[in-house]
Amino acid sequence: MREAYRKNKHILYSNIEEKYIIMFTYLDENELKYVEIEEKLILLLKRLSDKIKSCQHEES
């Protein structure tokens, strides 16, 4: 999960102006393949980025 975040954090940080502290916790009895984790993390980062951008626009 750490490597998937490292490779894709630009999705989030290239679209926001403020700094954020983010923590991810993986809780599952089943071990997922790296590709599955990366796909889900990319989706999460895109959703988070969109949410932050929409909140920044509302404040303006």
Summary of the structure (lengths in Angstrom):
residues: 60
radius of gyration: 13.0
end to end distance: 34.3
largest distance: 43.3
contacts: 117
relative contact order: 0.23
helix: 62%
strand: 0%
